[in-house]
Amino acid sequence: MKGKGNPKITELLSTSTSKQGASSITPTPKESSTDLARDNTITPFIESTQCLDAELKWSLKCIESYYSYNSCKDISNLFREMFPDSKIAEKFSCGPTKCSYLISFGIAPYIKGVLFKCLGELNVYSLMFDEALNKSLQAKQMDLHIRFWNEKNQEVETRYVASTFMGHSTAEDILREFYNSTEKLDLRKVLSLSMDGPSVNWKFFNLLNDKMQKEFATSLINVGSCSLHVVNNSFRHGETVSKWDIDVFLSSIYYLFKDSPARKEDYLKVSESGKLPKKFCRTRWLENAAAAERAIEMWDDLVLYVDNIEKGKIPTPKCKSYKFIAKCSKDPTLPVKLRFFLTLTKIIEPFLAFYQRDCPLLPFLADDIKKMVTDCLKTFSVMKNEILEGLTTVNSISKFDFSSKASYADISKVSTGFSGDRMLKSLTFQKKISKKQLRDLKHECQDFVYTFIRRVLDKSPLNYVLARNMSCLDPRRMANQAHSCFSKMKVILSVLVNCKRLQEKECDSILMEFNSFLNEVACNSEEFEKFEASKIRLDKFLSKYLEGKKTYQKLWGIIKILLILSHGQAVVERGFSVNKNIEVENLKEESYVAKRLILDELKKCGGVDSFKITKELRLYAKNARSKYVENIDEQKLQSQNDEKNKKRKQITDELNDLKSKRMKIEETASALQKSADKLAEKAEKNRDFQSIAESNSFRKTAKEKSNEVKN
């Protein structure tokens, strides 16, 4: 410190320092200042980009985890506390408003732009739609999905496109909103329309098909409505015909103990198993096997519980659920009905579970419906054996008249399932049920099965030529039934030609390529015979043999078109669950669509961690605030215009009212004047002074009315 002000010491220190620097660093006088300036410019740019990326990632995380926008409140301060040494955390700023506009005006428009750019390059795609109530908005929300062939991944892909919100949903309303949602799509490329089966949807389908025929000279390919809905609704109709009220019973035992600790405690005191009921869902019949199974396990305990209540040992519940359960406890055949219900459910459940998937499954649908139908007929022995033996093909089953009772098996041969039959034997042996009760129960089981099958076949895709013949793309059939596959392909090509989706002159070449491919399959049949649709995607499997091969170029093009045809609505139905997760009060319609687009993209790419932030996305994010402000200004302007229009309408209405009143007064005055003139004429003729008084009175009133108009 003493030598701090000594100039000689200072000079010596500076000289030695410069020498050490000279010995270790080669001077670059021209570049050093430039590099320093560049570093000073690049570093803030990199930090700014990293901070923006962090804000985008956080916004994506909010969507993925269903956080509300308000969950971002003070998040910047929290991150600075958590990461005090981070420059990114120091500059991070993403509150509720910013998160909102980054999502609605940055990320979502970017994702939609990329998606529609991809769709613009496609030659054909299928559309899927369904409606459900949005409770927060109190409007019907129609979600639209698109199904297409992804060339990059060599597989069929389904993506969410848009949502529209409606009050009324007639066929015409749906058509109008459909056009609004698809204005950026080329409708000439729409191959088919997947939907569930209400009449309003079929009317909409026909309206759209008529418009496409007029505008583009093409038709939509029809493969029927969602088979999952058909099977579920058919099961419900079967139960309704039986008049067993299984749904009421299963609901009653659940709601009897739900939110009632006292009843639950009373029941558990007398229960030997200690098991409680499972929830029954009326709209998803075939997901209720667990509820039926638990009811079977609880049956003896429920009977004992009712018995104790009737003896006065337990307080009597004062609700409809208990009254119905008490009534059912006196029916000795109900456990048999539950066992039949459970057996039939277990036959159908594998079909529903398999067709919940999004990969191409239409080629397997016809054979699987045939298997489900024949399994039902064989398990319950409801059809005569000689007739059942003749139902060996899809065509024979689809054309058979299940409404005729001529095919009914003798009632003594009807089964209620293995478990049900054992219980029936026990009840009959103990004389707890009469022969009439036994006969009636078997008749009801027979009607249940027949009604279910008849409804399935009336509404299922088996009624449509293309759906029945799509099995020619099943690898197992290709290996074992090549001739049948070739015939089915001919039928499919005819359908495509009729719908103007294929030129007739191309068909011979496609059939030759298909025949050649079938010959190749015969030489390498082992892989095709061992194909399992539950483990291997059909599109991936076929692409191994057909993609990139010139000899199968036309055939592969047709197969890709066929594979994008939808087998059901599971992916759209799953979207309704997503809608419920993102439902928030006061959330705008645009925000719902933005969140759905982002969630769909995150699912596709594997989550926030795998989501790539591109330069284009950063540009969208940087412009998001200006778009947000612009949107607010537009809304304000729209609001002002609406207010002006409202006032203008109010003034116009008032003027119209005044004009109407004036016309009425003028008409009244004119009528009074005419009446006065008539009375005056009458008074002159008859010298009637009373008529003169009346005439003068009318003239006076008419004058007052005229003055009223002038004023």
C-alpha positions in Angstrom: 0.0 0.0 0.0 3.0 2.3 0.7 4.2 2.0 -2.9 0.8 2.7 -4.4 1.6 6.3 -5.3 5.2 5.8 -6.3 5.5 6.3 -10.1 8.6 4.2 -10.5 7.0 1.2 -8.9 3.8 1.7 -11.0 5.9 1.8 -14.1 7.8 -1.3 -13.2 4.6 -3.3 -12.5 3.0 -2.2 -15.7 6.2 -3.1 -17.7 6.4 -6.6 -16.1 2.8 -7.3 -16.7 3.0 -6.3 -20.4 6.0 -8.5 -20.9 4.3 -11.5 -19.4 1.3 -10.8 -21.6 3.5 -10.5 -24.6 5.2 -13.8 -23.9 1.9 -15.7 -23.6 -0.5 -14.0 -26.1 0.0 -13.2 -29.7 -1.4 -9.7 -30.3 -4.1 -9.3 -33.0 -4.7 -5.6 -32.9 -7.2 -5.5 -35.8 -9.4 -8.4 -34.6 -9.4 -8.0 -30.8 -11.9 -5.1 -30.7 -14.1 -6.7 -33.3 -14.3 -10.0 -31.4 -15.0 -8.2 -28.2 -17.9 -6.3 -29.8 -19.2 -9.6 -31.4 -19.1 -11.3 -28.0 -20.9 -8.4 -26.4 -23.6 -8.7 -29.1 -24.0 -12.5 -29.3 -24.1 -13.2 -25.6 -27.3 -11.2 -24.9 -28.9 -12.7 -28.1 -28.2 -16.2 -26.9 -29.4 -15.5 -23.4 -32.6 -13.9 -24.9 -33.2 -16.9 -27.1 -32.6 -19.3 -24.2 -35.0 -17.3 -22.0 -37.7 -17.3 -24.7 -37.2 -21.1 -25.1 -37.7 -21.5 -21.4 -40.9 -19.5 -21.5 -42.2 -21.6 -24.3 -41.3 -24.8 -22.5 -43.1 -23.6 -19.4 -46.2 -22.7 -21.4 -46.1 -26.1 -23.0 -45.8 -27.7 -19.5 -48.8 -25.8 -18.3 -50.9 -27.2 -21.2 -49.5 -30.8 -20.8 -50.2 -30.8 -17.0 -53.6 -29.0 -17.3 -52.4 -26.0 -15.2 -54.6 -22.9 -15.3 -53.2 -19.6 -16.6 -53.4 -18.3 -13.0 -50.9 -21.0 -11.9 -48.3 -18.9 -13.6 -48.8 -16.0 -11.2 -45.5 -15.0 -9.5 -43.8 -18.0 -11.1 -40.9 -15.8 -12.3 -40.1 -14.8 -8.7 -40.2 -18.4 -7.6 -37.8 -19.5 -10.3 -35.4 -16.7 -9.3 -35.5 -17.9 -5.7 -35.0 -21.5 -6.8 -32.1 -20.8 -9.3 -30.4 -17.7 -8.0 -27.3 -18.3 -10.1 -29.2 -18.7 -13.4 -29.2 -15.8 -15.9 -32.2 -17.5 -17.6 -34.2 -17.5 -14.4 -33.2 -13.9 -13.8 -34.7 -12.8 -17.1 -37.6 -15.4 -17.1 -41.0 -13.7 -17.3 -44.1 -15.7 -17.9 -47.2 -14.6 -15.9 -50.8 -15.6 -16.6 -51.3 -13.1 -19.5 -48.1 -13.9 -21.2 -48.6 -17.6 -20.9 -52.1 -17.1 -22.4 -51.0 -15.2 -25.5 -47.9 -17.4 -26.1 -50.3 -20.3 -26.3 -53.2 -18.8 -28.2 -51.2 -16.5 -30.6 -47.8 -18.2 -30.7 -47.6 -21.9 -30.2 -51.0 -23.0 -31.4 -50.9 -21.0 -34.7 -47.5 -22.4 -35.3 -48.6 -26.0 -34.8 -51.7 -25.4 -36.9 -49.6 -23.9 -39.7 -47.2 -26.8 -39.8 -50.2 -29.3 -39.7 -52.0 -27.6 -42.6 -48.9 -27.3 -44.6 -48.5 -31.1 -44.2 -52.1 -31.7 -45.1 -51.8 -29.5 -48.2 -49.2 -31.9 -49.6 -51.6 -34.9 -49.3 -53.7 -36.4 -52.1 -56.4 -37.8 -49.8 -57.6 -38.0 -46.2 -60.5 -39.0 -44.0 -62.4 -36.8 -41.6 -63.8 -37.8 -38.2 -66.2 -35.8 -36.1 -68.4 -36.0 -33.0 -70.3 -33.7 -30.7 -70.5 -33.4 -26.9 -71.7 -30.9 -24.4 -69.1 -28.4 -23.1 -70.5 -27.6 -19.6 -68.4 -24.5 -19.0 -69.5 -22.9 -22.3 -73.0 -24.4 -22.2 -72.6 -25.2 -25.9 -72.3 -28.3 -28.0 -68.7 -28.8 -29.0 -68.0 -30.5 -32.3 -64.4 -31.9 -32.6 -63.0 -32.5 -36.0 -60.1 -35.0 -36.6 -58.2 -35.9 -39.7 -56.8 -39.3 -40.7 -54.1 -39.5 -43.3 -51.0 -41.4 -44.4 -47.8 -40.1 -43.0 -45.1 -40.7 -45.6 -42.3 -40.0 -43.3 -43.3 -42.5 -40.6 -44.9 -44.9 -43.2 -48.1 -45.2 -41.1 -51.6 -43.9 -40.7 -51.9 -40.9 -38.4 -54.9 -39.2 -36.8 -54.7 -35.6 -35.8 -57.0 -33.1 -34.1 -57.8 -30.2 -36.5 -60.5 -27.9 -34.9 -63.5 -27.5 -32.7 -66.7 -25.6 -33.3 -69.4 -24.6 -30.8 -73.1 -24.7 -31.5 -76.5 -24.3 -29.8 -78.8 -26.1 -32.1 -77.3 -29.1 -34.0 -79.5 -30.0 -36.8 -78.0 -31.6 -39.9 -77.9 -28.1 -41.6 -76.3 -26.6 -38.5 -73.6 -29.3 -38.5 -73.0 -28.8 -42.2 -72.5 -25.1 -41.8 -70.1 -25.4 -38.9 -68.3 -28.2 -40.7 -67.6 -25.9 -43.7 -66.4 -23.2 -41.3 -64.0 -25.7 -39.6 -62.7 -27.0 -42.9 -62.3 -23.8 -44.9 -58.5 -24.3 -45.2 -58.9 -27.9 -46.3 -59.5 -29.1 -49.9 -62.8 -31.0 -49.6 -62.1 -32.8 -52.9 -59.5 -34.8 -51.0 -62.0 -36.0 -48.4 -62.3 -39.8 -48.8 -64.7 -40.7 -46.1 -66.5 -39.3 -43.0 -66.3 -41.2 -39.7 -69.1 -40.7 -37.2 -71.4 -42.4 -34.7 -74.9 -43.3 -35.9 -77.7 -40.9 -34.9 -80.1 -40.0 -37.7 -79.0 -36.4 -37.7 -75.4 -37.5 -38.5 -76.6 -39.6 -41.4 -78.7 -36.7 -42.8 -75.6 -34.5 -42.5 -73.6 -37.2 -44.3 -76.1 -37.3 -47.1 -76.2 -33.5 -47.4 -72.4 -33.3 -47.6 -72.2 -36.2 -50.1 -74.8 -34.5 -52.3 -72.7 -31.3 -52.3 -69.5 -33.2 -53.2 -71.2 -34.9 -56.1 -72.5 -31.6 -57.4 -69.3 -29.6 -56.8 -66.5 -32.2 -57.4 -68.3 -35.1 -59.1 -67.0 -37.5 -56.4 -68.7 -39.4 -53.6 -67.8 -40.1 -50.0 -66.9 -43.8 -49.4 -69.3 -45.2 -46.9 -68.2 -47.9 -44.5 -70.9 -47.4 -41.9 -70.9 -45.7 -38.5 -68.7 -46.4 -35.5 -68.8 -50.1 -34.7 -68.1 -49.5 -31.0 -71.2 -47.4 -30.6 -73.2 -50.0 -32.5 -72.1 -52.9 -30.3 -72.6 -50.9 -27.1 -76.1 -49.7 -28.1 -77.1 -53.2 -29.3 -76.2 -54.6 -25.9 -78.4 -52.0 -24.2 -81.3 -52.9 -26.5 -80.9 -56.5 -25.6 -81.1 -55.8 -21.9 -84.2 -53.6 -22.4 -86.0 -56.4 -24.3 -85.3 -58.8 -21.4 -87.0 -56.4 -18.9 -84.5 -57.4 -16.2 -83.6 -53.8 -15.2 -80.0 -54.9 -14.5 -79.0 -51.3 -15.0 -81.3 -50.1 -12.3 -80.2 -52.8 -9.9 -76.5 -52.1 -10.4 -77.0 -48.4 -10.1 -79.2 -48.8 -7.0 -76.7 -50.9 -5.0 -74.0 -48.3 -5.8 -76.0 -45.2 -4.9 -77.5 -46.9 -1.8 -74.2 -46.7 0.0 -72.6 -43.8 -1.8 -72.1 -40.8 0.5 -74.0 -42.6 3.3 -71.6 -43.7 6.1 -74.5 -44.9 8.3 -75.9 -47.3 5.7 -72.4 -48.5 4.8 -71.7 -49.3 8.5 -75.0 -51.1 8.9 -74.3 -53.2 5.8 -70.7 -54.1 6.8 -72.0 -55.3 10.2 -74.0 -58.1 8.6 -71.8 -58.6 5.5 -69.6 -61.7 5.4 -67.5 -60.7 2.4 -67.1 -57.0 3.4 -67.2 -56.0 -0.2 -68.8 -52.8 -1.5 -70.4 -52.2 -4.9 -68.6 -50.7 -7.9 -69.9 -47.9 -10.0 -72.2 -48.7 -12.9 -72.1 -46.4 -16.0 -75.3 -46.4 -18.1 -73.6 -45.0 -21.2 -70.8 -47.6 -21.3 -72.6 -50.9 -20.8 -69.8 -53.1 -21.7 -67.3 -51.6 -19.3 -69.5 -52.7 -16.4 -68.3 -56.3 -16.1 -66.6 -55.4 -12.9 -69.8 -53.9 -11.5 -71.8 -57.0 -12.4 -69.1 -59.3 -11.0 -69.0 -57.4 -7.7 -72.9 -57.6 -7.5 -72.7 -61.4 -7.8 -70.1 -61.5 -5.0 -72.3 -59.3 -2.8 -75.7 -61.0 -3.5 -75.9 -63.1 -0.3 -74.8 -60.1 1.8 -77.5 -57.9 0.2 -80.2 -60.5 0.8 -79.0 -60.7 4.5 -78.9 -56.9 4.7 -82.6 -56.6 3.5 -83.6 -59.4 5.8 -82.2 -57.7 8.8 -83.9 -54.4 7.8 -87.3 -56.2 7.5 -86.8 -57.7 10.9 -86.2 -54.3 12.4 -82.6 -54.9 13.4 -81.3 -52.1 11.1 -82.9 -48.8 10.3 -84.9 -48.8 7.0 -83.3 -46.5 4.3 -85.9 -44.1 2.9 -84.9 -44.0 -0.7 -85.9 -45.4 -4.1 -82.6 -47.4 -4.4 -83.4 -49.5 -1.3 -87.0 -50.2 -2.3 -85.8 -51.5 -5.7 -83.1 -53.6 -4.0 -85.6 -55.0 -1.5 -87.8 -56.0 -4.4 -84.9 -57.6 -6.3 -83.8 -59.6 -3.3 -87.1 -61.6 -3.5 -86.2 -62.7 -7.1 -84.3 -66.0 -6.9 -83.4 -65.8 -10.6 -81.6 -62.5 -10.4 -78.2 -64.1 -9.6 -78.6 -66.2 -12.7 -79.4 -63.1 -14.8 -76.3 -61.4 -13.5 -74.2 -64.4 -14.4 -75.7 -64.4 -17.9 -75.1 -60.7 -18.2 -71.5 -61.1 -17.1 -70.8 -64.0 -19.6 -72.2 -62.1 -22.5 -70.2 -59.0 -21.5 -67.0 -61.1 -21.5 -67.7 -62.3 -25.0 -68.0 -58.8 -26.3 -65.4 -56.9 -24.2 -62.4 -58.2 -26.2 -63.9 -56.7 -29.4 -64.4 -53.3 -27.8 -60.9 -53.3 -26.3 -59.3 -54.2 -29.6 -61.1 -51.5 -31.6 -60.2 -48.7 -29.2 -56.9 -48.4 -31.0 -56.1 -45.8 -33.6 -54.1 -48.0 -36.0 -55.8 -49.4 -39.2 -58.2 -52.1 -38.2 -61.0 -52.1 -40.7 -59.6 -55.1 -42.6 -60.2 -57.2 -39.5 -63.6 -55.8 -38.5 -65.9 -58.1 -40.6 -64.3 -61.3 -39.4 -64.2 -60.1 -35.8 -68.0 -59.2 -35.8 -68.6 -62.7 -37.3 -66.6 -64.3 -34.5 -68.4 -62.3 -31.8 -71.8 -63.3 -33.3 -71.0 -67.0 -33.6 -69.5 -67.0 -30.1 -72.7 -65.7 -28.7 -74.8 -68.2 -30.6 -72.6 -71.1 -29.5 -72.1 -70.1 -25.9 -75.8 -69.7 -25.2 -77.1 -72.4 -27.7 -80.0 -70.1 -28.7 -80.0 -71.2 -32.4 -80.8 -74.6 -33.9 -77.5 -76.5 -34.6 -78.3 -77.3 -38.2 -78.9 -73.6 -39.0 -75.8 -72.5 -37.0 -73.6 -74.9 -38.9 -74.6 -73.1 -42.2 -73.4 -69.6 -40.9 -69.8 -70.0 -41.8 -69.1 -66.8 -43.7 -69.5 -63.1 -43.2 -72.0 -62.9 -46.1 -74.1 -65.7 -44.7 -74.3 -64.1 -41.3 -75.0 -60.6 -42.6 -77.8 -61.9 -44.9 -79.5 -64.1 -42.3 -82.9 -63.1 -40.9 -82.4 -62.9 -37.1 -85.9 -61.4 -36.7 -87.5 -64.8 -37.4 -88.1 -67.1 -34.5 -88.0 -70.1 -36.9 -84.3 -70.5 -36.1 -84.8 -70.5 -32.3 -83.4 -73.6 -30.6 -85.7 -75.6 -28.3 -85.9 -73.8 -25.0 -84.6 -76.8 -23.1 -81.3 -76.5 -24.9 -80.8 -72.8 -24.2 -77.9 -72.1 -21.9 -77.3 -69.1 -19.5 -73.6 -69.7 -19.5 -71.6 -72.3 -17.5 -71.9 -70.5 -14.1 -75.6 -69.6 -14.7 -76.5 -73.2 -15.7 -74.9 -74.5 -12.5 -76.9 -72.1 -10.4 -80.1 -72.9 -12.3 -79.6 -76.6 -11.6 -79.1 -75.8 -7.9 -82.2 -73.6 -7.7 -84.3 -76.2 -9.6 -83.1 -79.0 -7.3 -84.0 -77.0 -4.2 -87.3 -76.1 -5.8 -86.7 -72.4 -5.3 -87.9 -71.7 -8.9 -90.8 -73.3 -10.8 -90.6 -74.8 -14.3 -92.5 -71.8 -15.6 -89.9 -69.4 -14.1 -87.1 -71.6 -15.6 -88.7 -71.5 -19.1 -89.4 -67.8 -18.9 -85.8 -67.0 -17.9 -84.5 -69.0 -20.8 -86.9 -67.3 -23.2 -85.6 -63.9 -22.0 -82.0 -65.0 -22.4 -82.8 -66.1 -26.0 -84.5 -62.8 -26.8 -81.6 -60.9 -25.2 -79.0 -62.6 -27.5 -81.1 -62.4 -30.6 -82.0 -58.8 -30.1 -78.3 -57.9 -29.5 -77.2 -59.8 -32.7 -80.0 -58.4 -34.8 -79.2 -54.8 -33.8 -75.5 -55.3 -34.4 -76.0 -56.7 -37.9 -78.6 -54.0 -38.8 -76.3 -51.1 -37.9 -72.8 -52.5 -38.3 -70.4 -51.9 -41.2 -71.2 -55.4 -42.5 -74.0 -53.8 -44.4 -71.5 -52.0 -46.6 -69.7 -53.7 -49.5 -66.3 -52.2 -48.9 -66.2 -53.0 -45.2 -67.1 -56.6 -45.9 -64.4 -57.0 -48.5 -61.6 -55.1 -46.7 -60.5 -58.5 -45.2 -58.4 -59.0 -48.4 -55.8 -56.9 -46.7 -55.5 -59.2 -43.7 -52.0 -60.9 -44.0 -53.4 -64.2 -42.6 -56.0 -64.3 -45.4 -53.4 -63.4 -48.0 -51.4 -66.5 -46.9 -54.3 -69.0 -46.7 -57.1 -67.6 -49.0 -55.4 -65.9 -51.9 -58.2 -66.6 -54.4 -60.8 -65.1 -52.0 -58.6 -62.0 -51.4 -58.2 -61.5 -55.2 -62.0 -61.6 -55.6 -62.5 -59.1 -52.7 -60.0 -56.7 -54.2 -62.0 -56.7 -57.4 -65.1 -55.7 -55.4 -63.2 -52.9 -53.6 -61.8 -51.5 -56.9 -65.4 -51.4 -58.3 -66.5 -49.3 -55.2 -63.6 -46.9 -55.7 -64.5 -46.5 -59.4 -68.2 -45.9 -58.6 -67.2 -43.2 -56.1 -64.9 -41.6 -58.8 -61.9 -42.2 -56.6 -60.1 -44.4 -59.2 -60.0 -44.5 -63.0 -61.3 -47.8 -64.5 -58.3 -48.1 -66.8 -56.0 -48.4 -63.7 -57.8 -51.4 -62.3 -56.3 -54.2 -64.4 -52.8 -53.0 -63.5 -53.6 -52.9 -59.8 -55.1 -56.4 -60.0 -52.0 -57.7 -61.7 -49.8 -56.2 -59.1 -52.0 -57.6 -56.3 -51.9 -61.1 -57.9 -48.1 -60.9 -58.1 -48.0 -59.8 -54.5 -50.2 -62.8 -53.4 -47.8 -65.1 -55.2 -44.9 -63.5 -53.3 -46.8 -64.0 -50.1 -47.3 -67.7 -50.9 -43.5 -68.1 -51.2 -43.0 -66.4 -47.8 -46.2 -67.3 -46.1 -44.8 -68.0 -42.6 -44.6 -64.3 -41.5 -48.1 -63.6 -42.9 -49.6 -66.6 -41.2 -48.1 -65.6 -37.9 -49.3 -62.0 -38.2 -51.0 -60.7 -35.0 -53.0 -57.5 -35.3 -52.9 -57.0 -31.5 -49.0 -56.8 -31.6 -48.1 -55.5 -35.1 -49.5 -52.5 -36.9 -50.9 -53.5 -40.3 -49.6 -50.4 -42.0 -46.0 -51.0 -40.8 -46.2 -54.6 -41.7 -47.3 -54.1 -45.3 -44.9 -51.2 -45.9 -42.0 -53.5 -45.4 -43.0 -55.5 -48.5 -44.6 -52.7 -50.6 -42.9 -49.4 -49.9 -40.5 -48.2 -52.6 -41.0 -51.2 -55.0 -41.9 -50.1 -58.5 -43.6 -53.4 -59.2 -46.2 -52.6 -56.6 -46.4 -48.9 -56.9 -50.1 -48.6 -58.0 -51.2 -51.4 -55.6 -49.4 -49.7 -52.7 -51.1 -46.4 -53.5 -54.5 -48.0 -53.3 -53.8 -49.9 -50.1 -52.6 -46.6 -48.4 -56.0 -45.1 -49.4 -57.9 -48.0 -47.9 -55.9 -48.0 -44.7 -56.9 -44.5 -43.8 -60.6 -45.5 -43.7 -61.7 -45.4 -40.0 -63.0 -48.4 -38.1 -64.5 -46.4 -35.2 -64.6 -43.2 -33.1 -62.4 -44.1 -30.2 -59.8 -41.4 -30.9 -62.6 -38.7 -31.0 -64.2 -40.0 -27.9 -60.9 -39.8 -26.0 -60.8 -36.2 -27.1 -63.9 -35.5 -25.0 -62.0 -36.6 -21.9 -59.3 -34.1 -22.8 -62.0 -31.4 -23.2 -63.2 -32.1 -19.7 -59.6 -31.8 -18.3 -59.1 -28.4 -19.9 -62.6 -27.0 -19.1 -62.3 -23.8 -17.0 -64.9 -21.2 -16.4 -64.6 -18.1 -18.6 -62.2 -19.8 -21.0 -62.8 -18.6 -24.5 -63.6 -20.9 -27.4 -60.3 -20.0 -29.1 -58.4 -21.1 -26.0 -60.1 -24.5 -26.0 -59.0 -25.0 -29.7 -55.4 -23.8 -29.0 -55.0 -26.1 -26.0 -56.3 -29.1 -27.9 -54.0 -28.4 -30.8 -51.0 -28.2 -28.5 -52.0 -31.3 -26.5 -52.4 -33.3 -29.7 -48.9 -32.2 -30.9 -47.3 -33.1 -27.5 -48.9 -36.5 -27.6 -47.5 -37.1 -31.1 -44.0 -36.0 -30.3 -43.8 -37.6 -26.9 -44.2 -34.7 -24.4 -42.6 -31.4 -23.6 -39.1 -32.8 -23.4 -39.3 -34.1 -27.0 -40.9 -31.0 -28.4 -38.5 -29.1 -30.7 -38.4 -25.3 -30.6 -37.6 -24.1 -34.1 -36.7 -20.6 -35.4 -40.1 -20.3 -36.9 -41.8 -21.0 -33.6 -39.6 -18.4 -31.9 -40.7 -15.9 -34.5 -44.4 -16.8 -33.8 -43.7 -16.3 -30.1 -42.1 -12.9 -30.6 -45.1 -11.7 -32.6 -47.6 -13.2 -30.1 -47.9 -10.1 -28.0 -48.6 -7.8 -31.0 -51.2 -10.3 -32.2 -52.7 -10.4 -28.7 -52.9 -6.6 -28.6 -54.3 -6.5 -32.1 -56.9 -9.1 -31.1 -58.0 -7.0 -28.1 -58.2 -3.9 -30.3 -60.4 -5.9 -32.8 -62.6 -7.1 -30.0 -63.0 -3.5 -28.7 -63.8 -2.2 -32.1 -66.2 -5.1 -32.6 -67.8 -4.3 -29.3 -68.1 -0.6 -30.2 -69.6 -1.5 -33.5 -72.0 -3.8 -31.8 -73.0 -1.1 -29.4 -73.5 1.4 -32.3 -75.6 -1.1 -34.2 -77.6 -1.8 -31.1 -78.3 1.9 -30.6 -79.0 2.3 -34.3 -81.4 -0.6 -34.1 -83.0 0.8 -31.0 -83.6 4.2 -32.7 -84.9 2.5 -35.9 -87.3 0.4 -33.8 -88.5 3.5 -32.0 -89.0 5.3 -35.3 -90.9 2.3 -36.7 -93.1 2.2 -33.6 -93.8 5.9 -34.0 -94.7 5.5 -37.7 -96.9 2.6 -36.8 -98.7 4.6 -34.1 -99.1 7.6 -36.5 -100.6 5.4 -39.2 -103.0 3.9 -36.6 -104.0 7.4 -35.4 -104.5 8.6 -39.0 -106.6 5.6 -39.8 -108.7 6.2 -36.6 -109.2 9.9 -37.4 -110.2 9.0 -41.0 -112.6 6.4 -39.8 -114.1 8.9 -37.3 -114.5 11.6 -40.0 -116.3 9.2 -42.3 -118.6 8.1 -39.5 -119.3 11.8 -38.6 -120.1 12.5 -42.3 -122.5 9.5 -42.4 -124.3 10.6 -39.2 -124.6 14.2 -40.5 -126.2 12.9 -43.7 -128.5 10.7 -41.7 -129.5 13.7 -39.4 -130.3 15.9 -42.4 -132.6 13.3 -43.9 -134.3 12.3 -40.7 -133.9 15.6 -38.9 -132.4 13.6 -36.0 -130.8 15.9 -33.5 -129.2 13.0 -31.6 -127.3 12.0 -34.8 -126.1 15.6 -35.2 -124.7 15.4 -31.6 -123.0 12.1 -32.3 -121.6 13.5 -35.6 -120.1 16.5 -33.9 -118.6 14.3 -31.2 -116.9 12.1 -33.9 -115.6 15.3 -35.6 -114.2 16.6 -32.4 -112.4 13.3 -31.6 -111.1 13.1 -35.2 -109.8 16.7 -34.9 -108.0 15.8 -31.7 -106.4 12.7 -33.3 -105.2 14.9 -36.3 -103.7 17.4 -33.8 -102.0 14.5 -32.0 -100.4 13.4 -35.3 -99.1 16.9 -36.1 -97.7 17.4 -32.6 
